[in-house]
Amino acid sequence: MTEEKSTAVIPCEEPHLRVCVSGGSRPGNDPLYEEEAYNMGVKIAKMGFRLDYGFSDTGIMGSVARGVMDTWEKDGGKHYQGVDPIVGVTTQEYFKLYKTDEFLQKISNVVLTDTLENRKKKLFESDIVLFAPGGVGTLDELAYDCVAMQDGFIQTKPFIIYNINGFFYHILEYLKVLSASGFAERIPFIVVDNSEELEIAFRLLKLKNNKCVTMQEAYAQARQLAYELPYFFKKKTDSTVWVEHILDYMRLINEQGSAEEKENLANDIEQAYLEKEIERMYDRLARTGRDTALVSDKLTKLKRRKTLRSPKA
């Protein structure tokens, strides 16, 4: 356990990418949230990434940490080569609430900060930031990260939104409105909707991430990846198709292809991006339809209740 007093820059040769995961300390109403969070932790460990998180044993945060820890214990730490798989970052006050927790005692690398502000700063020193479903604390961290990157207080980095069950739809739409209205710069979110898409994003980030670049280069890389990602979703039709093969194909076309081949590739990428946007819209419409039916049912019950309670003539 250490007390945080500085914000040292991670050297370029750091072998293990650090993934900061922000999410709820509550499980949510759908078991899918915790299931996907646990699977996320498994993927983080298998990729050899290190988890930086807010040191909790409950809800989404507890599930992702357990996924990392269980995988680490099962494979004997082969993905980490003596490096701690998890770094817990919390305030001194919160640590007092958790210090006797059986699971959290397994986490040997704990950083204590004096304020919640410094806790966020420490967490966002990671190489990749990932937001999973959560409450107002998660929204606070999402907004903080957007502002800090926009104003240049932290290095621009890959910014993943894990849109489990369409959870972030309204937030993503609102952020688009802010950008379109001229109140904010557009953040190049990497949006994934399920476990398979998350793994593809992780593999691409592991292959393409470069920490030793300027802010402008990092922003351009993140924006390009967010734009190209649906193309990888579309091309990776089964387990026999590797992300690396798709990346090699794209590189070959861009470096040695004819003008027509390059144009076809660009059109395919654009089409995949638009198709994914439309898919999310249809998915949301389907969910809204179900919500509308639920509201209609509740209104019917309310009218019936009012009728039963109204005085008889």
C-alpha positions as CSV (number, residue, x, y, z in Angstrom):
1,M,0.0,0.0,0.0
2,T,1.4,3.4,-0.9
3,E,0.2,7.0,-0.4
4,E,0.0,9.0,-3.6
5,K,2.2,12.1,-3.7
6,S,3.2,12.4,-7.4
7,T,1.9,11.8,-10.9
8,A,4.9,10.2,-12.6
9,V,4.7,9.6,-16.3
10,I,4.6,5.9,-17.3
11,P,7.7,5.1,-19.4
12,C,7.2,4.1,-23.1
13,E,8.7,0.7,-22.5
14,E,6.1,-0.3,-19.9
15,P,5.2,-3.9,-21.1
16,H,1.7,-4.1,-19.6
17,L,-0.9,-1.7,-20.8
18,R,-3.0,-0.3,-17.9
19,V,-6.7,-0.3,-18.2
20,C,-8.7,2.0,-15.9
21,V,-12.2,0.6,-15.5
22,S,-14.9,2.9,-14.1
23,G,-18.3,1.5,-13.2
24,G,-20.9,1.1,-10.5
25,S,-20.4,-0.2,-7.0
26,R,-24.0,-1.6,-7.4
27,P,-24.9,-4.5,-9.6
28,G,-27.8,-3.0,-11.4
29,N,-31.2,-4.7,-11.9
30,D,-30.1,-7.0,-14.8
31,P,-27.7,-9.9,-14.0
32,L,-26.2,-9.3,-17.4
33,Y,-24.3,-6.2,-16.1
34,E,-22.3,-8.2,-13.6
35,E,-21.8,-11.2,-15.9
36,E,-20.4,-8.9,-18.6
37,A,-18.2,-7.1,-16.1
38,Y,-16.7,-10.4,-14.9
39,N,-16.1,-11.5,-18.5
40,M,-14.4,-8.1,-19.0
41,G,-12.0,-8.8,-16.2
42,V,-11.2,-12.2,-17.6
43,K,-10.4,-10.6,-21.0
44,I,-8.2,-7.9,-19.3
45,A,-6.2,-10.6,-17.6
46,K,-5.8,-12.8,-20.7
47,M,-4.6,-9.9,-22.7
48,G,-1.9,-9.2,-20.1
49,F,-3.4,-5.8,-19.3
50,R,-3.2,-4.4,-15.7
51,L,-6.5,-3.3,-14.1
52,D,-6.5,0.1,-12.4
53,Y,-9.8,0.6,-10.5
54,G,-11.5,2.3,-7.6
55,F,-10.9,-0.5,-5.1
56,S,-14.4,-2.0,-4.5
57,D,-15.6,-5.6,-4.0
58,T,-19.2,-5.0,-5.0
59,G,-21.3,-4.4,-8.1
60,I,-19.7,-3.8,-11.5
61,M,-16.3,-2.9,-9.9
62,G,-16.2,-6.0,-7.8
63,S,-17.1,-8.2,-10.7
64,V,-14.4,-6.9,-13.0
65,A,-11.8,-7.2,-10.3
66,R,-12.8,-10.8,-9.6
67,G,-12.6,-11.7,-13.2
68,V,-9.0,-10.4,-13.3
69,M,-8.1,-12.1,-10.0
70,D,-9.7,-15.4,-10.8
71,T,-7.9,-15.6,-14.1
72,W,-4.6,-14.6,-12.6
73,E,-4.9,-17.3,-9.9
74,K,-6.0,-19.9,-12.4
75,D,-3.1,-19.5,-14.8
76,G,-0.5,-18.9,-12.1
77,G,0.1,-15.3,-13.2
78,K,1.7,-16.3,-16.5
79,H,0.4,-13.2,-18.3
80,Y,2.0,-10.8,-15.8
81,Q,5.5,-12.1,-15.1
82,G,5.7,-11.0,-11.5
83,V,3.7,-7.8,-12.0
84,D,0.6,-7.1,-9.8
85,P,-2.5,-7.7,-12.0
86,I,-4.6,-5.1,-10.1
87,V,-3.9,-1.7,-8.7
88,G,-6.6,-0.4,-6.4
89,V,-6.9,3.4,-6.1
90,T,-9.0,4.9,-3.3
91,T,-9.1,7.6,-0.7
92,Q,-7.9,7.1,2.9
93,E,-11.5,7.4,4.1
94,Y,-12.9,4.8,1.7
95,F,-10.0,2.4,2.5
96,K,-11.0,2.3,6.2
97,L,-14.4,0.9,5.1
98,Y,-12.9,-1.9,3.1
99,K,-9.6,-2.8,4.8
100,T,-11.0,-6.0,6.4
101,D,-12.7,-7.3,3.2
102,E,-11.5,-10.8,2.4
103,F,-11.4,-10.3,-1.4
104,L,-9.8,-6.9,-1.3
105,Q,-7.0,-8.2,1.0
106,K,-5.8,-10.1,-2.1
107,I,-5.0,-6.8,-3.8
108,S,-1.5,-6.0,-2.6
109,N,-1.0,-2.9,-4.7
110,V,-3.2,-0.2,-3.2
111,V,-2.7,3.6,-3.7
112,L,-4.3,5.9,-1.2
113,T,-5.0,9.5,-2.1
114,D,-6.1,12.4,0.1
115,T,-9.1,13.5,-2.1
116,L,-11.5,12.1,-4.6
117,E,-10.0,14.6,-7.1
118,N,-6.6,13.1,-6.8
119,R,-8.1,9.6,-6.9
120,K,-9.5,10.4,-10.4
121,K,-6.2,12.0,-11.5
122,K,-4.3,8.8,-10.5
123,L,-6.8,6.5,-12.1
124,F,-6.6,8.4,-15.4
125,E,-2.9,8.0,-15.7
126,S,-3.7,4.6,-17.3
127,D,-3.2,3.8,-20.9
128,I,-6.8,3.0,-21.7
129,V,-10.0,4.2,-20.0
130,L,-13.1,2.0,-20.0
131,F,-16.5,3.0,-18.8
132,A,-19.0,0.3,-17.8
133,P,-22.6,0.9,-16.5
134,G,-22.7,2.7,-13.2
135,G,-24.3,5.5,-11.2
136,V,-23.6,9.2,-10.6
137,G,-20.0,8.5,-9.6
138,T,-19.4,6.9,-12.9
139,L,-21.0,9.8,-14.7
140,D,-18.8,12.2,-12.7
141,E,-15.7,10.3,-13.8
142,L,-16.9,10.2,-17.4
143,A,-17.4,14.0,-17.4
144,Y,-14.1,14.6,-15.6
145,D,-12.2,12.5,-18.1
146,C,-13.9,14.3,-21.1
147,V,-13.0,17.7,-19.7
148,A,-9.4,16.7,-18.7
149,M,-8.7,15.4,-22.2
150,Q,-10.4,18.2,-23.9
151,D,-8.4,20.8,-22.0
152,G,-5.1,19.0,-22.2
153,F,-4.7,18.1,-18.6
154,I,-4.3,14.4,-19.3
155,Q,-2.9,12.7,-22.4
156,T,-5.4,11.8,-25.0
157,K,-5.9,8.0,-24.9
158,P,-8.3,5.3,-26.1
159,F,-11.6,5.9,-24.4
160,I,-13.9,2.8,-24.4
161,I,-17.6,2.9,-23.7
162,Y,-18.9,-0.6,-22.9
163,N,-22.5,-0.1,-23.9
164,I,-23.9,-3.2,-22.2
165,N,-27.6,-3.6,-22.9
166,G,-27.7,-0.2,-24.6
167,F,-27.0,1.4,-21.2
168,F,-25.0,4.5,-22.5
169,Y,-27.3,5.3,-25.5
170,H,-28.8,8.5,-24.0
171,I,-25.5,9.7,-22.7
172,L,-23.8,9.2,-26.1
173,E,-26.6,11.0,-27.8
174,Y,-26.4,13.9,-25.3
175,L,-22.7,14.2,-25.9
176,K,-23.3,14.3,-29.6
177,V,-25.7,17.2,-29.1
178,L,-23.1,19.1,-27.0
179,S,-20.6,18.7,-29.8
180,A,-23.0,19.6,-32.6
181,S,-24.2,22.7,-30.6
182,G,-20.6,23.9,-30.3
183,F,-20.3,23.5,-26.5
184,A,-17.7,20.7,-26.5
185,E,-15.1,19.0,-28.7
186,R,-16.1,15.6,-29.9
187,I,-14.5,12.9,-27.9
188,P,-13.4,9.8,-30.1
189,F,-15.3,7.2,-28.1
190,I,-14.6,3.6,-28.9
191,V,-18.1,2.1,-28.4
192,V,-18.6,-1.6,-28.0
193,D,-21.9,-3.4,-27.4
194,N,-20.9,-6.9,-26.3
195,S,-18.1,-9.1,-25.2
196,E,-17.0,-10.1,-28.7
197,E,-16.6,-6.5,-29.8
198,L,-14.8,-5.7,-26.6
199,E,-12.2,-8.4,-27.3
200,I,-11.7,-7.1,-30.8
201,A,-11.1,-3.6,-29.4
202,F,-8.6,-4.9,-26.8
203,R,-6.7,-6.8,-29.5
204,L,-6.5,-3.8,-31.7
205,L,-5.4,-1.5,-28.9
206,K,-2.7,-4.0,-27.9
207,L,-1.4,-4.0,-31.5
208,K,-1.7,-0.3,-32.3
209,N,-1.3,1.5,-29.0
210,N,1.6,3.9,-28.8
211,K,2.2,5.8,-25.6
212,C,5.1,7.9,-27.0
213,V,3.2,10.3,-29.2
214,T,2.0,13.9,-29.1
215,M,-1.5,14.8,-27.9
216,Q,-2.5,15.5,-31.5
217,E,-1.2,12.1,-32.7
218,A,-2.9,10.3,-29.9
219,Y,-6.2,12.0,-30.7
220,A,-5.9,11.1,-34.4
221,Q,-5.1,7.5,-33.5
222,A,-8.1,7.2,-31.1
223,R,-10.5,8.8,-33.6
224,Q,-9.3,6.6,-36.5
225,L,-9.7,3.5,-34.4
226,A,-13.2,4.5,-33.3
227,Y,-14.1,5.0,-36.9
228,E,-12.6,1.7,-38.2
229,L,-13.7,-0.6,-35.4
230,P,-17.1,-1.5,-36.9
231,Y,-15.2,-2.7,-40.0
232,F,-13.4,-5.2,-37.8
233,F,-16.7,-6.3,-36.2
234,K,-18.1,-7.0,-39.7
235,K,-15.0,-8.8,-41.1
236,K,-14.4,-11.0,-38.0
237,T,-17.3,-13.4,-38.8
238,D,-16.0,-16.3,-36.8
239,S,-13.1,-17.6,-34.7
240,T,-11.0,-18.5,-37.7
241,V,-10.7,-14.9,-38.7
242,W,-8.0,-13.1,-36.7
243,V,-7.9,-9.3,-36.0
244,E,-4.2,-9.4,-36.9
245,H,-5.1,-10.8,-40.4
246,I,-7.7,-8.0,-41.0
247,L,-5.1,-5.4,-39.9
248,D,-2.5,-6.9,-42.2
249,Y,-4.9,-6.8,-45.1
250,M,-5.8,-3.2,-44.5
251,R,-2.1,-2.3,-44.2
252,L,-1.3,-4.1,-47.5
253,I,-4.1,-2.3,-49.4
254,N,-3.1,1.1,-48.0
255,E,0.6,0.6,-48.8
256,Q,0.6,-1.4,-52.0
257,G,-3.0,-1.4,-53.3
258,S,-4.2,0.3,-56.4
259,A,-6.3,3.5,-56.2
260,E,-9.4,1.4,-56.8
261,E,-8.6,-1.0,-54.0
262,K,-7.9,1.8,-51.6
263,E,-11.2,3.5,-52.5
264,N,-13.1,0.2,-52.1
265,L,-11.5,-0.3,-48.6
266,A,-12.4,3.3,-47.6
267,N,-16.0,2.7,-48.8
268,D,-16.2,-0.6,-46.9
269,I,-15.0,1.1,-43.7
270,E,-17.5,3.9,-44.1
271,Q,-20.4,1.5,-44.8
272,A,-19.5,-0.6,-41.8
273,Y,-19.5,2.5,-39.6
274,L,-22.9,3.7,-40.8
275,E,-24.4,0.2,-40.5
276,K,-23.3,0.0,-36.9
277,E,-24.8,3.4,-36.2
278,I,-28.1,2.3,-37.8
279,E,-28.0,-1.0,-35.9
280,R,-27.8,0.9,-32.6
281,M,-30.7,3.2,-33.6
282,Y,-32.9,0.2,-34.4
283,D,-31.9,-1.5,-31.2
284,R,-32.9,1.6,-29.3
285,L,-36.2,1.9,-31.2
286,A,-37.0,-1.7,-30.2
287,R,-36.2,-0.9,-26.5
288,T,-38.2,2.2,-26.7
289,G,-41.1,0.2,-28.1
290,R,-41.0,-2.1,-25.1
291,D,-40.8,0.9,-22.8
292,T,-43.8,2.5,-24.5
293,A,-45.8,-0.7,-23.9
294,L,-44.8,-0.8,-20.3
295,V,-45.9,2.9,-19.8
296,S,-49.2,2.1,-21.5
297,D,-49.8,-0.8,-19.2
298,K,-49.0,1.3,-16.1
299,L,-51.4,4.1,-17.4
300,T,-54.1,1.5,-17.8
301,K,-53.6,0.2,-14.3
302,L,-53.6,3.8,-13.0
303,K,-56.9,4.6,-14.7
304,R,-58.4,1.4,-13.4
305,R,-57.3,2.3,-9.9
306,K,-58.7,5.8,-10.2
307,T,-62.0,4.3,-11.4
308,L,-62.2,1.9,-8.5
309,R,-61.4,4.7,-6.0
310,S,-63.8,7.3,-7.4
311,P,-66.9,7.9,-5.4
312,K,-70.1,6.3,-6.7
313,A,-72.9,8.5,-7.9
